[in-house]
Amino acid sequence: MKRLQIPLLSYHNRILFLRLSISALVLIGLLTSSSDAKLKIAYSDWPGWVAWEIGIQKDWFKKVGVDVEFQWLEYVPSMDAFAAGQVDACCMTNVDALVTGATGKKGVGIIINDYSDGNDMVVAVPGITKVSQLKGKKVGVETGFVGHLLLLQALEENGLTESDVELINYPTDQTAQALESGDVAAIVAWQPNSGQALKVVPGSKPVFTSADAKGLIYDLLYVTPESLGKNRNDWLAIVKVWYKIVDYMKDPKNEVEMLEILSARVQISMEEYEKIFQGTYILTLDEAKKFFKQGEGFSSVYGSSQIGDNFNVKYGVYAKAEFSGKYLDPSLTNSLK
């Protein structure tokens, strides 16, 4: 899985870099965006998004009469493409969508694909078996992004605060090496980086995961407001296909074929992918409707997004509150039976 990460500059320079990059991409998008009627969706390496491959391989979009092109990109480039107007929709976490919205292009979440259910981890070196033992120690994490938010939740639930640990800023794809080096007592990462940390440091273990904070990290399909307004019926058809994919995935008799399709897309073995897939909870239609209800806390995508928004403002990702109900549109999901 590749979530939001940019080069290791000073924190505020990294944020400035991201703002300038996305602003430039928006300008480019005004010049290069296509008037092609074909809908374009950017998706990347996360189980709840790789799952689109099932519908692609089985031609389910063609069968409902929707002309759609899925573009397989790394996570950050997928958001860049969305900000530049080069795609109509992008798969993003609810927190990262706010960053993209504040600095470049706002999207509207129409599908909650899943929530992280263990793939995001705080991994500690041998000898540390619980979060409370991290007090006074160094923790490697990409500050200001979703792993940082997970760490704060882990500390809070175990009677600690951020000031009780020393944060060492690492890009997420370098956290496994950081743990292996012995420079930190723990790291925060998501699959495949978290899994790699467990492999390279024998005896290391996850002391807190997203399974301990279900709903902290939701993964959605975000559509541009313009495309949603212009092509609402097509997006409704895409939502219907998504839940056909979900029904297929939930049927035990399809497990082998499902893993074949998903693992082939990311070019790893079925056995490896099965382990990664278990850390993502794909939502059924009824479950998605439940999480699409307005509420506080992690049991609602609204509450989770508000928590993420507060985090982003506190850590200077953007200057003022960004989240509002305009970022989410449950109506297409709720219209299905």
Secondary structure in CASP SS format (residue, H / E / C, confidence):
PFRMAT SS
TARGET T0000
AUTHOR 0000-0000-0000
METHOD secondary structure of the structure
MODEL  1
M C 1.00
K C 1.00
R C 1.00
L C 1.00
Q C 1.00
I C 1.00
P C 1.00
L C 1.00
L C 1.00
S C 1.00
Y H 1.00
H H 1.00
N H 1.00
R H 1.00
I H 1.00
L H 1.00
F H 1.00
L H 1.00
R H 1.00
L H 1.00
S H 1.00
I H 1.00
S H 1.00
A H 1.00
L H 1.00
V H 1.00
L H 1.00
I H 1.00
G H 1.00
L H 1.00
L H 1.00
T H 1.00
S C 1.00
S C 1.00
S C 1.00
D C 1.00
A C 1.00
K C 1.00
L E 1.00
K E 1.00
I E 1.00
A E 1.00
Y E 1.00
S C 1.00
D C 1.00
W C 1.00
P H 1.00
G H 1.00
W H 1.00
V H 1.00
A C 1.00
W H 1.00
E H 1.00
I H 1.00
G H 1.00
I H 1.00
Q H 1.00
K C 1.00
D C 1.00
W H 1.00
F H 1.00
K H 1.00
K H 1.00
V C 1.00
G C 1.00
V C 1.00
D C 1.00
V E 1.00
E E 1.00
F E 1.00
Q E 1.00
W E 1.00
L C 1.00
E C 1.00
Y H 1.00
V H 1.00
P H 1.00
S H 1.00
M H 1.00
D H 1.00
A H 1.00
F H 1.00
A H 1.00
A C 1.00
G C 1.00
Q C 1.00
V C 1.00
D C 1.00
A E 1.00
C E 1.00
C E 1.00
M E 1.00
T E 1.00
N H 1.00
V H 1.00
D H 1.00
A H 1.00
L H 1.00
V H 1.00
T H 1.00
G H 1.00
A H 1.00
T H 1.00
G C 1.00
K C 1.00
K C 1.00
G C 1.00
V E 1.00
G E 1.00
I E 1.00
I E 1.00
I E 1.00
N E 1.00
D E 1.00
Y E 1.00
S E 1.00
D C 1.00
G C 1.00
N C 1.00
D E 1.00
M E 1.00
V E 1.00
V E 1.00
A E 1.00
V C 1.00
P C 1.00
G C 1.00
I C 1.00
T C 1.00
K C 1.00
V H 1.00
S H 1.00
Q H 1.00
L H 1.00
K C 1.00
G C 1.00
K C 1.00
K E 1.00
V E 1.00
G E 1.00
V E 1.00
E C 1.00
T C 1.00
G C 1.00
F C 1.00
V H 1.00
G H 1.00
H H 1.00
L H 1.00
L H 1.00
L H 1.00
L H 1.00
Q H 1.00
A H 1.00
L H 1.00
E H 1.00
E H 1.00
N C 1.00
G C 1.00
L C 1.00
T C 1.00
E H 1.00
S H 1.00
D H 1.00
V C 1.00
E E 1.00
L E 1.00
I E 1.00
N E 1.00
Y C 1.00
P C 1.00
T H 1.00
D H 1.00
Q H 1.00
T H 1.00
A H 1.00
Q H 1.00
A H 1.00
L H 1.00
E H 1.00
S H 1.00
G C 1.00
D C 1.00
V C 1.00
A C 1.00
A E 1.00
I E 1.00
V E 1.00
A E 1.00
W E 1.00
Q C 1.00
P C 1.00
N H 1.00
S H 1.00
G H 1.00
Q H 1.00
A H 1.00
L H 1.00
K H 1.00
V H 1.00
V C 1.00
P C 1.00
G C 1.00
S C 1.00
K E 1.00
P E 1.00
V E 1.00
F E 1.00
T E 1.00
S H 1.00
A H 1.00
D H 1.00
A C 1.00
K C 1.00
G C 1.00
L C 1.00
I C 1.00
Y E 1.00
D E 1.00
L E 1.00
L E 1.00
Y E 1.00
V E 1.00
T C 1.00
P H 1.00
E H 1.00
S H 1.00
L H 1.00
G H 1.00
K H 1.00
N C 1.00
R H 1.00
N H 1.00
D H 1.00
W H 1.00
L H 1.00
A H 1.00
I H 1.00
V H 1.00
K H 1.00
V H 1.00
W H 1.00
Y H 1.00
K H 1.00
I H 1.00
V H 1.00
D H 1.00
Y H 1.00
M H 1.00
K H 1.00
D C 1.00
P H 1.00
K H 1.00
N H 1.00
E H 1.00
V H 1.00
E H 1.00
M H 1.00
L H 1.00
E H 1.00
I H 1.00
L H 1.00
S H 1.00
A H 1.00
R H 1.00
V H 1.00
Q C 1.00
I C 1.00
S C 1.00
M H 1.00
E H 1.00
E H 1.00
Y H 1.00
E H 1.00
K H 1.00
I H 1.00
F H 1.00
Q C 1.00
G C 1.00
T E 1.00
Y E 1.00
I E 1.00
L C 1.00
T C 1.00
L H 1.00
D H 1.00
E H 1.00
A H 1.00
K H 1.00
K H 1.00
F H 1.00
F C 1.00
K C 1.00
Q C 1.00
G C 1.00
E C 1.00
G C 1.00
F C 1.00
S C 1.00
S C 1.00
V H 1.00
Y H 1.00
G H 1.00
S H 1.00
S H 1.00
Q H 1.00
I H 1.00
G H 1.00
D H 1.00
N H 1.00
F H 1.00
N H 1.00
V H 1.00
K H 1.00
Y C 1.00
G C 1.00
V C 1.00
Y C 1.00
A C 1.00
K C 1.00
A C 1.00
E C 1.00
F C 1.00
S C 1.00
G H 1.00
K H 1.00
Y H 1.00
L E 1.00
D C 1.00
P C 1.00
S H 1.00
L H 1.00
T H 1.00
N H 1.00
S C 1.00
L C 1.00
K C 1.00
END
